Amino acid sequence: MTEIKLKLTPDEQAILDGKQGEILAKAMRSIVTYGQAFNADRLVDIVGDQHFVTSFGANTIKPYFAMMDELIDAGLKTKEPFTVDPRPIEYSSVNVNPIQKLVFGLVFGKQADYEKQLKALGLKNENAFTCTCYFPEVGNTPKYGSMLAWSESSAVVYANSVLGARTNRNSAGIDVLCAILGKAPRFGFLTDEGRQATWKIEVKTSKIPNAQLLGSAIGLKVMEEVPYITGLDKFLGKEMTPTVEAFLKDMGAATASNGAVGLYHVENVTPEVRNLGEKLLAPGYQTFVVDDAELERVYKSYPVLWKNLDAEPKRIFIGCPHLNRYQLDGWIERISAALKVHGVTRTAMPVSLSTPPDIADLYRKDPEVIAKLKAMNVSISTICPLMYMNNPLAAMDPIATNSNKLRTYSKARFFQDDDILELMVTGTAGKGEKAQ
């Protein structure tokens, strides 16, 4: 028998020895092996609702579905209810042509069966499909110091940084097994030393930076290491308002996708810095300055993957990660105002505003709001735009976005907020687009 280097409690050892069944023993062996690979010293109890990254029933991940069936057939459920990333498609809000719809059916042909598996395993509710499970409307908001085993990169970095919870950036499948056991290996961001910053990022821009670009610049520089960001409180203030939360959400998603950041600290803003200050800086940390020139350099470095660079977008996606209510209201107001300024009533192409189902329902209950949005050629959607782009036919279309995450993982073209707003109402972008 392989020697177990990390220390197990008697109850954990009993599970590993098969005292609670072979399937739970397999789950424990997997988590122990995973922990040993990262030099974990022991397992910790995870608390509260968990969050899974795999939300799509793609036909290609048959071993994952088989694992789910094994767990369910053994009568196992997660210790607490869980949320999961967004559904891959929602035809009522994102219209596609018949051929694209056929391909979506083929790509995500196991979606209905997979959702049955999720419900059997402990899915929180029918609306529990979002990458921003921590919004108050969704209700999966971990408390400061809570131990978790999440996997969705944008949710991991938000939970660690903005909420002060503790989770490593786990893989799909590992998140499920940890939730079944109620245990996670203790290493990395679950330890005090693992949360120390090895980079000090000095923000020295002339105005509040674009959150997506700032996150990209930081992620590309530090990769998987922890940054301690100074100078940003000058623009954000020191209170955690919905505006600040939205900024940090989008910045963090870009650090996680353009790099592999799972935790950042913002001086005078995020909770651990309020408690520990510069004690979070590890000895020998490196320093990197982000100024206007650096953001412009990063922006110009993005490749444009459209076949026709002068094409008018077939669709615009806003909300990757999902928008909070403040952002959703803001975009509706901005689009409406821009249309009036240009003397038009509809956007030049369909615009999709992605948000969690619980927030979408609040708007969809109001016929006047839905009629207004429909008239503007705007829809509120609950899908994952990235999963939409996984359809090879949909990915061939010129798609525009203000999301650095979507840009990184697809052929979607990135525009800053002012430029994408102009693109919506005129069909062409301004100087910012040409700067790429």
Backbone hydrogen bonds in HBPLUS format (Angstrom, degrees):
<---DONOR---> <-ACCEPTOR-->    atom                        ^
c    i                          cat <-CA-CA->   ^        H-A-AA   ^      H-
h    n   atom  resd res      DA  || num        DHA   H-A  angle D-A-AA Bond
n    s   type  num  typ     dist DA aas  dist angle  dist       angle   num
A0007-LYS N   A0041-ASP O   2.89 MM  34  6.17 153.5  1.97 151.1 143.5     1
A0013-GLN N   A0009-THR O   2.89 MM   4  6.11 160.2  1.92 158.9 164.7     2
A0014-ALA N   A0010-PRO O   2.94 MM   4  6.12 147.8  2.04 142.3 151.0     3
A0015-ILE N   A0011-ASP O   3.14 MM   4  6.46 150.8  2.23 142.5 149.2     4
A0016-LEU N   A0012-GLU O   3.02 MM   4  6.33 161.6  2.06 148.4 153.3     5
A0017-ASP N   A0013-GLN O   2.85 MM   4  6.07 142.6  1.99 143.9 154.5     6
A0019-LYS N   A0014-ALA O   2.96 MM   5  5.42 159.6  2.00 163.3 156.6     7
A0018-GLY N   A0015-ILE O   3.01 MM   3  5.23 160.2  2.05 108.7 114.1     8
A0021-GLY N   A0018-GLY O   3.15 MM   3  5.00 161.5  2.19 110.2 108.6     9
A0025-ALA N   A0021-GLY O   3.10 MM   4  6.27 147.2  2.21 140.2 150.1    10
A0026-LYS N   A0022-GLU O   2.85 MM   4  6.13 147.3  1.96 144.2 152.5    11
A0027-ALA N   A0023-ILE O   3.03 MM   4  6.36 154.4  2.10 144.7 151.3    12
A0028-MET N   A0024-LEU O   2.94 MM   4  6.23 156.5  2.00 145.5 151.7    13
A0029-ARG N   A0025-ALA O   2.83 MM   4  6.10 159.4  1.87 150.9 156.6    14
A0030-SER N   A0026-LYS O   2.98 MM   4  6.19 155.6  2.04 147.4 153.6    15
A0031-ILE N   A0027-ALA O   3.07 MM   4  6.37 158.0  2.12 148.6 154.1    16
A0032-VAL N   A0028-MET O   2.85 MM   4  6.01 160.5  1.89 155.1 160.9    17
A0033-THR N   A0029-ARG O   2.91 MM   4  6.00 164.0  1.94 147.1 151.8    18
A0034-TYR N   A0030-SER O   2.95 MM   4  6.08 156.4  2.01 142.6 149.7    19
A0035-GLY N   A0031-ILE O   2.87 MM   4  6.05 159.9  1.91 145.4 150.9    20
A0036-GLN N   A0032-VAL O   2.87 MM   4  6.11 158.6  1.92 152.4 158.1    21
A0037-ALA N   A0033-THR O   3.09 MM   4  6.29 147.1  2.20 143.5 151.6    22
A0038-PHE N   A0035-GLY O   3.04 MM   3  5.36 141.9  2.19 104.3 115.1    23
A0040-ALA N   A0035-GLY O   2.88 MM   5  4.96 171.6  1.88 139.9 139.5    24
A0039-ASN N   A0036-GLN O   3.07 MM   3  4.79 166.6  2.09 105.4 106.0    25
A0186-ARG N   A0042-ARG O   2.81 MM 144  5.64 163.1  1.84 172.0 166.3    26
A0044-VAL N   A0184-ALA O   2.85 MM 140  5.48 160.2  1.89 154.6 159.8    27
A0184-ALA N   A0044-VAL O   3.00 MM 140  5.48 143.0  2.14 147.0 157.7    28
A0046-ILE N   A0182-GLY O   3.09 MM 136  5.42 161.0  2.13 118.7 124.5    29
A0047-VAL N   A0147-MET O   3.01 MM 100  6.01 154.9  2.08 163.1 163.1    30
A0083-THR N   A0050-GLN O   2.90 MM  33  6.39 156.7  1.96 154.6 157.7    31
A0052-PHE N   A0083-THR O   2.91 MM  31  6.39 155.5  1.97 143.5 148.1    32
A0085-ASP N   A0052-PHE O   3.10 MM  33  6.47 134.7  2.31 147.3 160.0    33
A0110-LYS N   A0057-GLY O   2.93 MM  53  4.32 147.0  2.05 154.4 144.8    34
A0061-ILE N   A0058-ALA O   3.32 MM   3  6.10 177.4  2.33 125.3 126.0    35
A0059-ASN N   A0107-VAL O   3.36 MM  48  6.33 149.0  2.46 144.2 150.9    36
A0064-TYR N   A0061-ILE O   3.08 MM   3  5.52 128.0  2.36 109.0 121.6    37
A0065-PHE N   A0061-ILE O   3.32 MM   4  6.78 156.9  2.38 150.0 156.2    38
A0066-ALA N   A0062-LYS O   2.93 MM   4  6.17 153.1  2.00 152.7 161.0    39
A0067-MET N   A0063-PRO O   2.98 MM   4  6.23 151.4  2.07 143.4 150.1    40
A0068-MET N   A0064-TYR O   3.03 MM   4  6.38 158.6  2.08 149.6 155.2    41
A0069-ASP N   A0065-PHE O   2.97 MM   4  6.26 156.6  2.02 147.6 153.6    42
A0070-GLU N   A0066-ALA O   2.99 MM   4  6.29 155.5  2.05 148.0 154.5    43
A0071-LEU N   A0067-MET O   3.06 MM   4  6.37 162.1  2.10 155.1 158.7    44
A0072-ILE N   A0068-MET O   2.97 MM   4  6.20 165.0  1.99 154.2 158.3    45
A0073-ASP N   A0069-ASP O   2.77 MM   4  5.83 168.3  1.78 155.5 159.3    46
A0074-ALA N   A0070-GLU O   3.13 MM   4  6.22 135.7  2.34 137.2 147.7    47
A0076-LEU N   A0071-LEU O   3.09 MM   5  5.48 158.4  2.14 160.8 155.7    48
A0075-GLY N   A0072-ILE O   2.83 MM   3  5.12 157.8  1.88 112.6 118.0    49
A0078-THR N   A0121-LEU O   2.99 MM  43  6.17 164.4  2.01 176.0 171.3    50
A0079-LYS N   A0179-ALA O   2.97 MM 100  6.13 168.1  1.98 155.0 151.1    51
A0082-PHE N   A0122-GLY O   3.25 MM  40  6.41 142.7  2.40 136.3 142.4    52
A0124-LYS N   A0082-PHE O   2.81 MM  42  5.13 160.2  1.85 157.5 150.6    53
A0084-VAL N   A0128-ALA O   2.89 MM  44  6.13 160.6  1.92 164.5 171.0    54
A0130-THR N   A0084-VAL O   2.75 MM  46  6.14 144.4  1.88 159.0 159.0    55
A0384-CYS N   A0087-ARG O   3.01 MM 297  6.17 134.5  2.22 156.8 164.9    56
A0093-SER N   A0090-GLU O   3.09 MM   3  5.85 152.3  2.17 120.2 127.0    57
A0094-VAL N   A0090-GLU O   3.05 MM   4  6.12 150.3  2.14 155.3 163.9    58
A0101-LYS N   A0097-ASN O   2.92 MM   4  6.17 157.7  1.97 158.0 165.4    59
A0102-LEU N   A0098-PRO O   2.98 MM   4  6.18 149.2  2.07 140.5 148.3    60
A0103-VAL N   A0099-ILE O   3.05 MM   4  6.40 155.7  2.12 147.8 153.7    61
A0104-PHE N   A0100-GLN O   2.87 MM   4  6.18 156.1  1.93 151.0 157.9    62
A0105-GLY N   A0101-LYS O   3.00 MM   4  6.26 153.7  2.08 145.6 152.3    63
A0106-LEU N   A0102-LEU O   3.10 MM   4  6.46 138.3  2.28 139.0 150.4    64
A0106-LEU N   A0103-VAL O   3.01 MM   3  4.96 123.2  2.35  93.8 108.8    65
A0107-VAL N   A0103-VAL O   2.79 MM   4  6.06 168.1  1.80 162.7 165.0    66
A0108-PHE N   A0104-PHE O   2.93 MM   4  5.92 169.9  1.94 151.8 155.0    67
A0111-GLN N   A0108-PHE O   3.14 MM   3  5.56 160.4  2.18 121.8 122.1    68
A0114-TYR N   A0110-LYS O   2.79 MM   4  5.89 158.8  1.83 159.4 166.5    69
A0115-GLU N   A0111-GLN O   2.93 MM   4  6.15 156.4  1.98 152.9 158.7    70
A0116-LYS N   A0112-ALA O   3.23 MM   4  6.50 143.8  2.37 139.8 148.8    71
A0117-GLN N   A0113-ASP O   3.12 MM   4  6.52 147.7  2.22 142.7 151.5    72
A0117-GLN N   A0114-TYR O   3.00 MM   3  4.97 115.7  2.43  93.1 109.0    73
A0118-LEU N   A0114-TYR O   2.92 MM   4  6.31 156.3  1.97 152.3 158.7    74
A0119-LYS N   A0115-GLU O   3.04 MM   4  6.24 159.9  2.09 144.7 149.2    75
A0120-ALA N   A0116-LYS O   3.02 MM   4  6.22 155.9  2.08 145.1 151.8    76
A0121-LEU N   A0117-GLN O   2.98 MM   4  6.18 141.1  2.13 146.1 156.7    77
A0122-GLY N   A0118-LEU O   3.10 MM   4  6.37 130.4  2.36 144.0 155.9    78
A0123-LEU N   A0118-LEU O   3.01 MM   5  5.45 146.7  2.12 137.1 140.2    79
A0128-ALA N   A0125-ASN O   3.22 MM   3  5.41 166.0  2.24 115.1 116.3    80
A0135-PHE N   A0132-THR O   3.24 MM   3  6.06 171.7  2.24 124.0 124.6    81
A0140-ASN N   A0133-CYS O   3.12 MM   7  5.34 140.6  2.28 167.8 157.2    82
A0138-VAL N   A0135-PHE O   3.01 MM   3  5.44 141.1  2.16 111.4 121.9    83
A0139-GLY N   A0135-PHE O   3.01 MM   4  6.32 166.3  2.03 160.0 164.3    84
A0146-SER N   A0143-LYS O   3.03 MM   3  5.54 164.3  2.06 136.9 137.7    85
A0145-GLY N   A0164-GLY O   2.81 MM  19  5.84 165.3  1.83 119.7 124.7    86
A0166-ARG N   A0146-SER O   2.73 MM  20  5.84 156.2  1.79 174.8 167.1    87
A0148-LEU N   A0166-ARG O   2.80 MM  18  5.92 154.3  1.87 166.8 162.1    88
A0170-ASN N   A0150-TRP O   3.16 MM  20  6.08 157.3  2.22 151.6 147.2    89
A0155-ALA N   A0152-GLU O   3.08 MM   3  5.36 120.8  2.44 104.6 119.6    90
A0156-VAL N   A0152-GLU O   2.79 MM   4  5.96 157.2  1.84 162.3 170.3    91
A0157-VAL N   A0153-SER O   3.10 MM   4  6.27 169.9  2.11 150.8 152.3    92
A0158-TYR N   A0154-SER O   3.24 MM   4  6.23 146.4  2.36 129.8 138.6    93
A0159-ALA N   A0155-ALA O   2.86 MM   4  5.98 168.2  1.88 151.2 154.8    94
A0160-ASN N   A0156-VAL O   2.97 MM   4  6.12 169.2  1.98 155.3 158.3    95
A0161-SER N   A0157-VAL O   3.02 MM   4  5.82 158.5  2.06 135.5 142.2    96
A0162-VAL N   A0158-TYR O   2.84 MM   4  5.24 138.5  2.01 133.6 146.6    97
A0163-LEU N   A0158-TYR O   3.29 MM   5  6.73 149.1  2.39 154.7 159.5    98
A0165-ALA N   A0159-ALA O   2.92 MM   6  5.40 151.1  2.00 150.9 144.6    99
A0175-ASP N   A0171-SER O   3.20 MM   4  6.42 151.5  2.29 166.0 174.3   100
A0177-LEU N   A0173-GLY O   3.05 MM   4  6.32 165.8  2.07 152.0 154.7   101
A0178-CYS N   A0174-ILE O   2.94 MM   4  6.09 162.4  1.97 154.6 159.2   102
A0179-ALA N   A0175-ASP O   3.10 MM   4  6.22 153.4  2.17 139.8 147.1   103
A0180-ILE N   A0176-VAL O   2.95 MM   4  6.25 146.7  2.07 148.7 158.3   104
A0181-LEU N   A0177-LEU O   3.04 MM   4  6.26 161.9  2.07 149.5 153.5   105
A0182-GLY N   A0178-CYS O   2.66 MM   4  5.60 137.3  1.84 143.5 156.8   106
A0183-LYS N   A0178-CYS O   3.19 MM   5  5.20 135.6  2.39 137.9 144.0   107
A0190-LEU N   A0187-PHE O   3.14 MM   3  5.51 164.6  2.16 132.0 131.7   108
A0191-THR N   A0188-GLY O   3.07 MM   3  5.81 166.6  2.09 123.6 126.7   109
A0195-ARG N   A0192-ASP O   3.14 MM   3  5.42 155.2  2.20 106.3 113.9   110
A0196-GLN N   A0193-GLU O   3.31 MM   3  5.53 168.1  2.33 109.4 111.3   111
A0197-ALA N   A0280-LEU O   2.66 MM  83  5.88 159.5  1.70 155.4 162.6   112
A0282-ALA N   A0197-ALA O   2.77 MM  85  5.53 174.2  1.77 153.4 155.0   113
A0198-THR N   A0226-VAL O   2.99 MM  28  5.75 137.3  2.17 143.2 153.6   114
A0286-GLN N   A0198-THR O   2.93 MM  88  6.32 160.7  1.97 144.8 142.6   115
A0199-TRP N   A0226-VAL O   3.30 MM  27  6.38 146.2  2.42 157.9 153.6   116
A0228-TYR N   A0199-TRP O   2.77 MM  29  6.04 146.4  1.88 146.6 157.4   117
A0200-LYS N   A0286-GLN O   2.68 MM  86  6.08 155.1  1.74 159.9 168.9   118
A0288-PHE N   A0200-LYS O   2.95 MM  88  6.34 154.2  2.02 160.5 162.4   119
A0201-ILE N   A0228-TYR O   2.79 MM  27  5.88 157.2  1.84 137.9 145.9   120
A0230-THR N   A0201-ILE O   2.76 MM  29  6.06 168.7  1.77 170.7 172.2   121
A0202-GLU N   A0288-PHE O   2.89 MM  86  6.20 160.4  1.92 151.1 157.8   122
A0290-VAL N   A0202-GLU O   2.89 MM  88  6.09 165.4  1.92 147.2 151.1   123
A0203-VAL N   A0230-THR O   2.90 MM  27  6.01 172.0  1.90 150.4 152.8   124
A0204-LYS N   A0290-VAL O   2.81 MM  86  5.92 172.5  1.82 153.1 155.8   125
A0214-LEU N   A0210-ASN O   2.89 MM   4  6.07 167.3  1.90 163.6 167.6   126
A0215-GLY N   A0211-ALA O   2.96 MM   4  6.04 165.2  1.98 146.7 151.1   127
A0216-SER N   A0212-GLN O   3.04 MM   4  6.16 149.7  2.13 136.9 145.7   128
A0217-ALA N   A0213-LEU O   2.86 MM   4  6.12 164.3  1.89 154.4 157.6   129
A0218-ILE N   A0214-LEU O   3.00 MM   4  6.23 160.3  2.04 152.6 157.6   130
A0219-GLY N   A0215-GLY O   2.85 MM   4  5.95 168.6  1.86 150.4 154.3   131
A0220-LEU N   A0216-SER O   2.89 MM   4  5.96 166.8  1.91 155.9 159.3   132
A0221-LYS N   A0218-ILE O   3.12 MM   3  5.24 128.3  2.40  98.1 111.7   133
A0222-VAL N   A0218-ILE O   2.93 MM   4  6.12 174.9  1.93 169.3 168.2   134
A0223-MET N   A0219-GLY O   2.89 MM   4  5.10 145.1  2.02 136.1 143.9   135
A0225-GLU N   A0222-VAL O   3.12 MM   3  5.43 168.1  2.13 130.2 130.3   136
A0260-ALA N   A0223-MET O   3.09 MM  37  5.12 161.0  2.12 105.5 103.9   137
A0265-HIS N   A0227-PRO O   2.95 MM  38  6.34 157.8  2.00 156.4 163.3   138
A0229-ILE N   A0265-HIS O   2.67 MM  36  5.97 174.3  1.67 163.2 161.8   139
A0267-GLU N   A0229-ILE O   2.86 MM  38  6.02 169.0  1.87 165.5 168.6   140
A0235-PHE N   A0232-LEU O   3.01 MM   3  5.64 147.5  2.11 115.6 123.1   141
A0236-LEU N   A0232-LEU O   3.04 MM   4  6.27 160.6  2.08 149.1 155.3   142
A0237-GLY N   A0233-ASP O   2.82 MM   4  4.84 150.6  1.91 126.1 131.9   143
A0241-THR N   A0239-GLU O   3.06 MM   2  5.74 129.0  2.33 105.1  90.6   144
A0245-GLU N   A0241-THR O   2.86 MM   4  6.13 166.3  1.88 160.9 165.2   145
A0246-ALA N   A0242-PRO O   2.97 MM   4  6.06 154.5  2.04 140.3 146.7   146
A0247-PHE N   A0243-THR O   3.08 MM   4  6.33 158.4  2.13 144.7 150.5   147
A0248-LEU N   A0244-VAL O   2.89 MM   4  6.14 170.2  1.90 160.3 162.1   148
A0249-LYS N   A0245-GLU O   2.87 MM   4  5.98 151.6  1.95 144.8 153.2   149
A0250-ASP N   A0246-ALA O   3.09 MM   4  6.30 168.3  2.11 152.5 154.0   150
A0251-MET N   A0247-PHE O   2.87 MM   4  6.03 163.4  1.89 155.0 160.6   151
A0252-GLY N   A0248-LEU O   2.83 MM   4  5.74 161.7  1.86 142.3 148.2   152
A0253-ALA N   A0249-LYS O   3.00 MM   4  6.19 154.9  2.06 145.1 151.9   153
A0254-ALA N   A0250-ASP O   3.19 MM   4  6.37 152.5  2.27 142.4 148.7   154
A0255-THR N   A0251-MET O   2.99 MM   4  6.36 152.1  2.07 149.1 157.4   155
A0256-ALA N   A0252-GLY O   2.96 MM   4  6.17 148.5  2.07 147.1 155.6   156
A0257-SER N   A0253-ALA O   3.00 MM   4  6.13 141.7  2.15 140.3 149.9   157
A0258-ASN N   A0254-ALA O   2.82 MM   4  5.55 162.1  1.85 145.2 151.4   158
A0259-GLY N   A0255-THR O   3.12 MM   4  5.36 130.9  2.38 114.0 125.6   159
A0261-VAL N   A0255-THR O   3.29 MM   6  5.43 168.6  2.30 120.8 117.5   160
A0269-VAL N   A0266-VAL O   2.98 MM   3  5.41 158.1  2.03 139.6 138.3   161
A0270-THR N   A0266-VAL O   3.16 MM   4  5.39 154.9  2.23 138.3 145.9   162
A0274-ARG N   A0270-THR O   3.29 MM   4  6.61 150.6  2.38 148.8 157.4   163
A0275-ASN N   A0271-PRO O   3.25 MM   4  6.58 140.0  2.42 141.6 151.7   164
A0275-ASN N   A0272-GLU O   3.14 MM   3  5.10 126.8  2.44  91.5 105.3   165
A0276-LEU N   A0272-GLU O   2.79 MM   4  5.95 156.5  1.84 152.2 159.2   166
A0277-GLY N   A0273-VAL O   2.71 MM   4  4.40 144.5  1.83 117.8 128.3   167
A0279-LYS N   A0276-LEU O   3.19 MM   3  5.53 156.9  2.25 133.5 133.5   168
A0280-LEU N   A0277-GLY O   3.17 MM   3  6.23 170.1  2.18 126.0 128.4   169
A0281-LEU N   A0278-GLU O   3.05 MM   3  5.40 163.8  2.08 109.3 114.5   170
A0295-LEU N   A0291-ASP O   3.13 MM   4  6.47 160.9  2.17 156.7 161.5   171
A0296-GLU N   A0292-ASP O   3.00 MM   4  6.23 157.7  2.05 150.0 156.3   172
A0297-ARG N   A0293-ALA O   2.89 MM   4  6.09 152.0  1.97 143.6 151.7   173
A0298-VAL N   A0294-GLU O   2.97 MM   4  6.21 161.1  2.01 149.8 154.1   174
A0299-TYR N   A0295-LEU O   2.95 MM   4  6.12 161.9  1.98 147.3 152.6   175
A0300-LYS N   A0296-GLU O   3.00 MM   4  6.17 161.4  2.04 149.8 153.8   176
A0301-SER N   A0297-ARG O   3.17 MM   4  6.29 126.5  2.47 136.7 150.0   177
A0301-SER N   A0298-VAL O   3.08 MM   3  5.14 138.7  2.25  98.3 110.5   178
A0302-TYR N   A0299-TYR O   3.38 MM   3  5.87 163.7  2.41 110.9 115.2   179
A0311-ALA N   A0308-ASN O   3.15 MM   3  5.38 164.4  2.18 115.1 116.3   180
A0314-LYS N   A0398-PRO O   2.81 MM  84  5.76 155.1  1.88 155.4 163.3   181
A0400-ALA N   A0315-ARG O   3.11 MM  85  6.51 166.4  2.13 157.9 161.1   182
A0316-ILE N   A0350-PRO O   3.02 MM  34  6.45 150.1  2.11 154.8 163.6   183
A0352-SER N   A0316-ILE O   2.84 MM  36  6.13 172.9  1.85 173.4 174.8   184
A0317-PHE N   A0400-ALA O   2.97 MM  83  6.44 159.1  2.01 163.1 164.9   185
A0318-ILE N   A0352-SER O   2.90 MM  34  6.11 164.5  1.92 175.7 177.0   186
A0354-SER N   A0318-ILE O   2.84 MM  36  6.26 162.9  1.87 162.1 166.3   187
A0323-LEU N   A0354-SER O   2.91 MM  31  6.18 174.8  1.91 146.4 147.0   188
A0328-LEU N   A0324-ASN O   2.90 MM   4  6.14 163.7  1.93 158.1 163.5   189
A0329-ASP N   A0325-ARG O   2.93 MM   4  6.01 172.2  1.94 151.3 153.4   190
A0330-GLY N   A0326-TYR O   3.01 MM   4  6.09 155.1  2.07 140.7 148.5   191
A0331-TRP N   A0327-GLN O   2.88 MM   4  6.14 156.8  1.93 155.3 159.6   192
A0332-ILE N   A0328-LEU O   3.09 MM   4  6.31 162.6  2.13 151.3 156.1   193
A0333-GLU N   A0329-ASP O   2.99 MM   4  6.19 162.3  2.03 151.9 156.6   194
A0334-ARG N   A0330-GLY O   2.90 MM   4  6.05 159.2  1.94 146.8 153.2   195
A0335-ILE N   A0331-TRP O   2.91 MM   4  5.97 166.3  1.93 150.5 153.9   196
A0336-SER N   A0332-ILE O   3.06 MM   4  6.13 164.3  2.09 144.6 149.5   197
A0337-ALA N   A0333-GLU O   2.95 MM   4  6.10 163.3  1.98 150.0 154.5   198
A0338-ALA N   A0334-ARG O   2.92 MM   4  6.06 159.4  1.96 147.8 153.7   199
A0339-LEU N   A0335-ILE O   2.96 MM   4  6.16 156.4  2.02 151.6 157.5   200
A0340-LYS N   A0336-SER O   3.21 MM   4  6.48 156.8  2.26 145.1 150.7   201
A0341-VAL N   A0337-ALA O   3.01 MM   4  6.30 156.8  2.07 149.4 155.8   202
A0342-HIS N   A0338-ALA O   3.09 MM   4  6.30 151.5  2.17 146.1 152.9   203
A0344-VAL N   A0339-LEU O   2.99 MM   5  5.21 164.4  2.01 150.5 150.4   204
A0343-GLY N   A0340-LYS O   3.11 MM   3  4.95 153.4  2.19  97.6 105.7   205
A0347-THR N   A0376-MET O   3.00 MM  29  5.95 165.1  2.02 135.6 136.2   206
A0348-ALA N   A0424-MET O   2.61 MM  76  5.62 166.6  1.63 176.7 178.0   207
A0351-VAL N   A0377-ASN O   3.10 MM  26  6.49 156.2  2.16 153.3 159.8   208
A0379-SER N   A0351-VAL O   2.88 MM  28  6.31 159.3  1.93 167.1 173.6   209
A0353-LEU N   A0379-SER O   2.87 MM  26  6.15 168.4  1.89 165.8 169.8   210
A0381-SER N   A0353-LEU O   2.87 MM  28  5.76 164.4  1.90 133.0 138.2   211
A0355-THR N   A0381-SER O   2.87 MM  26  6.29 150.2  1.96 158.3 164.4   212
A0359-ILE N   A0356-PRO O   3.02 MM   3  5.42 129.6  2.28 109.7 122.3   213
A0360-ALA N   A0356-PRO O   2.88 MM   4  6.13 167.8  1.89 159.6 163.8   214
A0361-ASP N   A0357-PRO O   2.89 MM   4  5.96 157.2  1.94 150.1 154.4   215
A0362-LEU N   A0359-ILE O   3.04 MM   3  5.32 128.3  2.31 103.8 116.9   216
A0363-TYR N   A0360-ALA O   3.11 MM   3  5.43 131.1  2.36 105.0 117.0   217
A0364-ARG N   A0360-ALA O   2.92 MM   4  6.13 159.6  1.96 155.6 162.5   218
A0365-LYS N   A0361-ASP O   3.16 MM   4  6.12 130.7  2.42 141.8 149.1   219
A0366-ASP N   A0363-TYR O   3.10 MM   3  5.60 162.4  2.13 113.9 119.5   220
A0369-VAL N   A0366-ASP O   3.11 MM   3  5.45 120.4  2.48 106.8 120.3   221
A0370-ILE N   A0366-ASP O   3.16 MM   4  6.50 166.4  2.18 159.0 162.5   222
A0371-ALA N   A0367-PRO O   2.91 MM   4  6.02 158.4  1.95 146.3 152.6   223
A0372-LYS N   A0368-GLU O   2.93 MM   4  6.08 154.2  1.99 143.7 150.9   224
A0373-LEU N   A0369-VAL O   2.92 MM   4  6.18 163.6  1.94 155.0 158.9   225
A0374-LYS N   A0370-ILE O   2.90 MM   4  6.04 163.2  1.93 149.7 154.8   226
A0375-ALA N   A0371-ALA O   3.00 MM   4  6.12 155.7  2.06 143.6 150.0   227
A0376-MET N   A0372-LYS O   3.12 MM   4  6.38 138.2  2.30 139.2 150.3   228
A0376-MET N   A0373-LEU O   3.02 MM   3  5.05 125.5  2.32  95.2 109.9   229
A0378-VAL N   A0373-LEU O   2.91 MM   5  4.99 172.0  1.92 149.1 146.5   230
A0377-ASN N   A0374-LYS O   3.09 MM   3  5.03 156.6  2.15 101.5 108.8   231
A0387-MET N   A0384-CYS O   3.01 MM   3  5.37 123.1  2.34 107.9 121.4   232
A0388-TYR N   A0384-CYS O   3.17 MM   4  6.58 150.8  2.26 150.0 158.8   233
A0389-MET N   A0385-PRO O   3.06 MM   4  6.39 149.9  2.15 144.6 151.9   234
A0390-ASN N   A0387-MET O   3.03 MM   3  4.96 148.1  2.14  96.8 106.9   235
A0391-ASN N   A0388-TYR O   3.27 MM   3  5.95 166.9  2.29 114.9 118.9   236
A0395-ALA N   A0391-ASN O   2.86 MM   4  6.05 155.5  1.92 160.2 168.4   237
A0396-MET N   A0393-LEU O   3.22 MM   3  5.31 146.1  2.34  98.1 107.7   238
A0397-ASP N   A0394-ALA O   3.12 MM   3  5.59 149.7  2.21 109.6 117.7   239
A0413-ARG N   A0399-ILE O   2.86 MM  14  6.30 162.5  1.89 157.1 159.4   240
A0401-THR N   A0413-ARG O   2.94 MM  12  6.05 150.0  2.03 165.7 160.5   241
A0415-PHE N   A0401-THR O   2.91 MM  14  6.15 146.7  2.02 154.1 163.3   242
A0407-ARG N   A0403-SER O   3.06 MM   4  6.24 158.1  2.11 141.8 148.5   243
A0408-THR N   A0404-ASN O   2.94 MM   4  6.01 151.8  2.02 140.1 147.1   244
A0409-TYR N   A0405-LYS O   3.16 MM   4  6.40 155.2  2.22 152.0 157.1   245
A0420-ILE N   A0416-GLN O   2.87 MM   4  6.07 159.4  1.92 162.9 169.9   246
A0421-LEU N   A0417-ASP O   2.99 MM   4  6.13 146.7  2.11 146.7 155.6   247
A0422-GLU N   A0418-ASP O   3.12 MM   4  6.36 156.3  2.18 142.2 147.9   248
A0423-LEU N   A0419-ASP O   2.90 MM   4  6.11 150.7  1.98 142.3 151.3   249
A0424-MET N   A0420-ILE O   2.95 MM   4  6.12 146.9  2.06 137.6 145.5   250
A0425-VAL N   A0421-LEU O   3.30 MM   4  6.63 157.4  2.35 148.4 151.9   251
A0426-THR N   A0422-GLU O   2.94 MM   4  5.90 146.4  2.05 151.7 160.1   252
A0427-GLY N   A0423-LEU O   2.89 MM   4  4.76 145.1  2.02 124.2 132.2   253
A0433-GLU N   A0430-GLY O   3.19 MM   3  5.79 133.0  2.42 112.6 122.2   254
A0435-ALA N   A0431-LYS O   3.02 MM   4  6.25 131.5  2.26 145.4 159.1   255
A0436-GLN N   A0433-GLU O   3.27 MM   3  5.85 163.1  2.30 111.4 116.3   256
